[in-house]
Amino acid sequence: MRFVHLTRLLLPFSAAFVLAGCLDSGGSSGSDDTSTGRVHFLGVSGLDYQTASQTGTTDDQGLFRYYPGETLSFNVGNLPIVSDVPAREYVTFLEFLPETRDALNTPGVNDEELRDHTISEQQQLNNITLLNMTRFLMALNWTENVPEGSGIDIRTRVIDQLNAALSDPDLPNAVDFNVNQAEFTAEDSPANQLLAQICFYPEDDELCSAPPTDDDINNAPPRPENDDDIDPDTDYREDLENLRNRILQAVRTLEDADNERARTYLRRELNAITREIGRRYYLADHKANHDASDTEIKTVAIRKIGGEPELAQLEAISKREQDVVVHSWSWQDADVDYFVAGPSGGESELLINFRPGNTYRWVRKQLRVVID
């Protein structure tokens, strides 16, 4: 069935069936018949995952294995993070939560009246539970910040310290990501109490030692004014004060990963996934030339590198309908029909917007049509 653009009716979702283990399913195949997915584009390492059939820990690329149709549970060590997350090629923190995950399936409409999933993504970045979870996982990154071009790196040393803190009866054994942010980020919140037990330096670094107490500092001798009188084997009061300050300043808190840093990180990852998916598709032509007298219907096909497009939805517009008119389109055939309507010297861009069947994301391609 071909869709005539003048009606602008919503298209039905396709019932495209994705075969397990196929590269064309979006998600590389493992050495067995499982598929490989990834947490974010640049990865989140150190997450223990479980599906109905698979268990493991995400590597430095954030990879996990699954069978299509399974759901995922994620832990950091002994700390549960989320469960019942649909497994797919890319899983982001937005898909960790049912409310944000469901909202992604309703795209916004941009200024060109084309559906745009990025509008829905941006709207979800104010979700408090999402921000709480993102900030906590970013705070577990080995370095204080998650640099551009890097994923979240949750190392074994961090996980071991977290597990030790979780087993301490005097410390919280869980983190509630659903509370309001004032409660979540409070100095004595469960998340901050657990973070305070983790040293993000090598085990033998002095910053991982207990800070000198007031008694230690008060009982220490003051540093001599004359450098010749300084004993290198003596801990002086000023040295201990300085050491305590450096140890306390090295304690990680949620303030080190504030809301704006969390949003910046999420945008970066979401945009990278969109670019990667978009690179897999192209138009059979990027430019077309037609005589003004040639008013027959022309077709431009959508193609995918290494497979069939398998689209779920499709729409198209002409930027200058007085010159080139979109006649119809077909998501089943993955193509758009158009015809020339203007005089010689006219031209238009066709904006072809489509959603592949295995993602909520929309991909846009452009065809320049020149009338000779």
C-alpha positions in Angstrom: 0.0 0.0 0.0 1.3 3.4 -0.9 0.7 6.4 1.3 -0.4 9.7 -0.3 1.1 12.7 1.4 -1.9 15.0 1.1 -3.8 13.1 3.8 -0.9 13.2 6.3 -2.4 10.4 8.3 -0.3 8.5 10.9 1.2 5.3 9.7 0.8 2.1 11.5 3.8 0.5 13.2 5.2 -2.4 11.2 5.3 -5.9 12.5 8.8 -6.4 11.3 10.3 -9.5 12.8 13.9 -9.4 13.8 15.8 -12.7 13.7 18.1 -13.5 16.6 21.8 -13.3 15.8 21.4 -11.5 12.5 23.7 -8.5 11.9 20.7 -6.8 10.2 18.8 -6.9 13.5 20.9 -4.0 14.7 23.2 -5.5 17.3 26.1 -7.7 16.4 25.8 -11.4 16.8 27.8 -13.3 19.4 29.8 -16.5 18.8 26.5 -18.4 19.7 23.1 -17.3 18.5 22.7 -14.5 21.0 22.7 -10.8 20.1 25.0 -8.2 21.5 23.7 -5.0 23.0 25.3 -2.0 24.5 24.6 0.4 27.4 24.9 3.8 25.8 27.0 4.5 22.8 30.4 4.8 24.5 29.5 2.2 27.1 29.0 1.8 30.8 31.4 -0.8 32.2 31.1 -2.7 35.4 27.3 -3.3 35.4 26.2 -6.8 36.3 23.4 -7.8 34.0 20.9 -10.7 33.8 18.3 -11.8 31.3 16.2 -15.0 31.3 19.1 -16.8 29.7 22.3 -14.7 30.1 24.4 -13.3 33.0 27.5 -11.3 32.9 29.2 -7.9 33.5 29.3 -5.1 30.9 32.9 -4.7 29.6 34.7 -1.4 28.7 32.4 -1.0 25.7 29.3 -1.5 27.8 28.4 -4.7 25.9 25.9 -7.4 27.1 24.4 -10.5 25.4 20.7 -11.3 25.1 18.1 -13.0 23.0 15.5 -10.7 21.3 12.4 -10.4 23.5 14.3 -10.7 26.8 14.5 -8.1 29.5 17.5 -7.0 31.5 18.3 -6.4 35.2 21.3 -4.3 36.1 23.3 -4.2 39.4 26.5 -2.4 40.4 28.0 -5.1 42.6 25.4 -5.9 45.2 23.4 -2.7 44.6 20.3 -3.2 42.4 19.9 -0.4 39.9 17.0 -1.4 37.6 15.0 -4.4 36.3 12.7 -5.4 33.5 14.5 -3.3 30.8 13.8 -4.5 27.3 17.0 -5.7 25.8 18.0 -4.2 22.4 21.0 -3.0 20.5 21.4 0.2 22.4 19.9 0.7 25.9 20.2 4.1 27.5 19.4 5.3 31.0 16.2 6.8 29.5 15.1 3.2 28.7 15.8 2.1 32.3 12.6 3.7 33.5 9.1 2.7 32.3 7.8 6.3 32.2 10.7 7.7 30.2 10.9 4.6 28.0 7.2 4.8 27.1 7.4 8.5 26.4 10.1 7.9 23.8 7.6 6.1 21.6 5.7 9.3 21.0 7.9 11.6 19.0 7.5 15.4 18.9 6.9 17.3 15.7 9.5 19.8 14.6 9.2 23.1 12.7 9.0 21.3 9.4 6.1 19.3 10.7 8.1 16.1 10.7 8.3 13.7 13.6 11.4 14.0 15.7 12.4 11.7 18.5 15.0 14.1 19.9 12.1 16.4 21.1 10.8 13.6 23.3 14.3 12.7 24.4 15.0 16.2 25.6 11.7 16.4 27.4 12.7 13.3 29.5 15.9 14.9 30.7 14.0 16.7 33.5 12.8 13.4 35.0 14.0 13.4 38.6 14.5 9.6 38.9 16.5 9.6 35.7 18.7 12.4 36.9 19.2 10.8 40.3 20.2 7.5 38.7 22.5 9.1 36.1 24.2 11.3 38.7 24.9 8.3 41.0 26.3 6.2 38.1 28.4 9.1 36.9 29.7 9.5 40.5 31.0 5.9 40.4 33.1 6.7 37.3 36.8 6.3 38.1 37.7 9.9 37.2 35.7 12.7 38.7 34.2 13.6 35.4 33.1 11.6 32.4 35.2 13.2 29.6 33.8 13.7 26.2 34.6 10.7 24.0 34.6 8.4 27.0 32.0 6.1 28.6 31.4 5.5 32.3 34.1 3.4 33.8 33.0 1.6 37.0 36.1 -0.3 38.1 36.4 -3.5 40.1 38.1 -1.6 42.9 35.1 0.8 43.2 32.7 -2.1 43.2 34.6 -4.0 45.9 34.5 -0.9 48.1 30.8 -0.3 47.4 30.0 -3.9 48.3 32.0 -3.6 51.6 30.0 -0.4 52.4 26.7 -2.2 51.6 27.6 -5.0 54.1 28.4 -2.5 56.9 25.4 -2.6 59.3 26.0 1.1 60.1 25.6 2.2 56.5 22.6 2.1 54.1 22.2 -1.1 52.0 20.1 0.4 49.3 19.6 3.6 47.3 16.2 4.9 46.4 16.4 6.8 43.1 12.7 7.8 43.3 13.0 10.3 46.1 13.1 14.1 45.5 16.5 15.6 44.7 16.9 17.5 47.9 16.6 14.2 49.8 18.7 12.2 47.3 21.6 14.7 47.3 21.5 15.6 51.0 24.9 15.3 52.7 23.8 12.3 54.8 21.7 10.6 52.0 22.3 6.9 51.4 23.9 7.6 48.0 26.4 10.1 49.6 27.1 7.9 52.5 28.0 5.0 50.2 30.1 7.3 48.0 32.0 8.5 51.0 33.3 4.9 51.6 34.9 4.7 48.1 38.4 5.9 47.4 38.9 6.6 43.7 42.7 6.3 43.9 45.1 3.4 44.0 44.8 1.4 47.2 48.2 2.5 48.6 47.5 6.2 47.9 47.6 8.3 51.1 44.3 9.8 50.0 42.7 6.4 50.7 43.8 6.5 54.4 41.6 7.6 57.3 42.0 11.4 57.8 44.0 12.5 60.9 41.7 13.2 63.8 41.6 16.4 65.9 43.6 14.7 68.6 46.2 13.6 66.1 46.6 17.2 64.8 46.5 18.8 68.3 49.0 16.4 69.7 51.4 16.9 66.8 54.3 19.5 67.1 54.1 22.7 65.1 56.4 22.9 62.1 59.7 24.6 63.0 60.2 28.0 61.4 63.8 27.1 60.6 64.0 24.5 57.8 67.2 23.2 59.2 65.2 22.1 62.3 62.6 20.0 60.4 62.7 16.3 61.0 61.6 14.4 57.8 60.3 11.5 60.0 58.0 13.7 62.1 54.4 14.5 61.3 53.9 18.1 62.1 50.6 19.8 62.9 50.4 21.7 59.6 51.2 18.6 57.6 48.4 16.6 59.3 45.9 19.5 58.7 46.9 19.7 55.1 46.6 15.9 54.7 43.2 15.8 56.4 41.9 18.6 54.1 43.1 16.7 51.0 41.6 13.5 52.1 38.2 15.1 52.8 38.3 17.0 49.5 38.9 13.7 47.7 35.6 12.3 49.0 33.2 12.0 46.1 29.7 13.3 46.4 26.7 13.7 44.1 27.5 17.4 43.8 30.5 16.3 41.6 27.9 15.1 39.1 25.3 17.8 39.1 22.1 17.9 37.0 23.7 19.9 34.2 26.6 17.5 33.8 24.1 14.6 33.8 22.1 16.2 31.1 25.2 17.0 29.0 26.3 13.4 29.3 22.9 12.0 28.4 22.6 14.3 25.4 26.0 13.3 24.2 25.2 9.7 24.3 21.8 10.0 22.7 23.1 12.1 19.9 25.9 9.6 19.2 23.4 6.7 18.9 21.2 8.7 16.5 24.2 9.5 14.3 25.3 5.9 14.3 21.9 4.6 13.3 21.6 7.3 10.7 24.9 6.3 9.0 23.5 2.9 8.2 20.9 4.3 5.8 21.2 6.3 2.5 19.1 7.2 -0.5 19.7 5.6 -3.8 20.3 9.1 -5.2 21.4 12.3 -3.3 20.7 14.5 -6.3 18.3 14.2 -9.2 18.0 16.3 -12.4 14.8 16.2 -14.5 13.6 18.2 -17.5 10.7 20.5 -16.8 8.7 18.6 -19.4 9.2 15.3 -17.7 6.3 15.1 -15.3 6.3 11.3 -14.9 6.4 10.0 -11.3 9.9 9.3 -10.1 10.9 7.1 -7.2 13.8 7.4 -4.7 14.6 4.3 -2.6 15.9 4.2 0.9 18.7 1.7 1.3 20.6 0.2 4.3 24.2 -0.8 4.4 24.4 -4.6 4.8 20.7 -5.3 4.8 17.1 -4.4 4.0 15.7 -1.1 5.5 12.7 -2.8 7.2 11.0 0.4 8.1 8.2 0.9 10.6 7.1 4.4 9.6 7.8 6.9 6.8 6.9 10.4 5.8 8.2 12.9 3.3 7.8 16.6 2.3 9.0 18.9 -0.4 10.6 22.2 0.7 9.2 23.9 -2.5 6.0 22.2 -3.6 5.6 24.7 -6.4 8.6 23.0 -8.1 8.6 19.4 -6.9 5.6 17.5 -5.3 5.8 14.4 -3.1 3.2 12.1 -4.6 3.3 9.2 -2.2 5.4 7.0 -0.1 5.6 3.4 1.2 7.2 2.3 4.4 6.8 -1.4 3.2 8.8 -0.7 0.0 11.0 1.9 1.7 10.6 4.5 -1.1 9.1 7.9 -2.0 7.4 8.9 -5.2 7.5 12.5 -6.5 7.1 14.5 -9.7 8.3 17.8 -11.2 5.7 20.6 -11.2 7.8 23.8 -11.7 9.6 25.5 -14.6 13.2 25.0 -15.7 15.6 26.5 -13.2 13.5 25.5 -10.2 14.6 23.0 -7.6 13.6 21.6 -4.2 14.8 19.4 -1.4 12.8 16.4 -0.5 13.0 15.6 3.2 12.5 11.9 3.8 11.9 11.0 7.4 11.6 7.4 8.6 11.8 5.2 11.6 13.5 1.8 11.3 11.5 -1.1 12.8 13.9 -1.9 15.7 14.1 1.6 17.3 12.0 4.6 18.3 14.5 6.9 16.6 13.7 8.7 13.4 16.3 9.1 10.5 16.1 12.0 8.0 17.7 12.0 4.6 17.6 14.7 1.9 17.3 14.5 -1.9 18.0 17.6 -4.0 15.8 17.7 -7.1 16.9 20.1 -9.9 14.7 21.0 -12.8 16.6 21.5 -16.1 
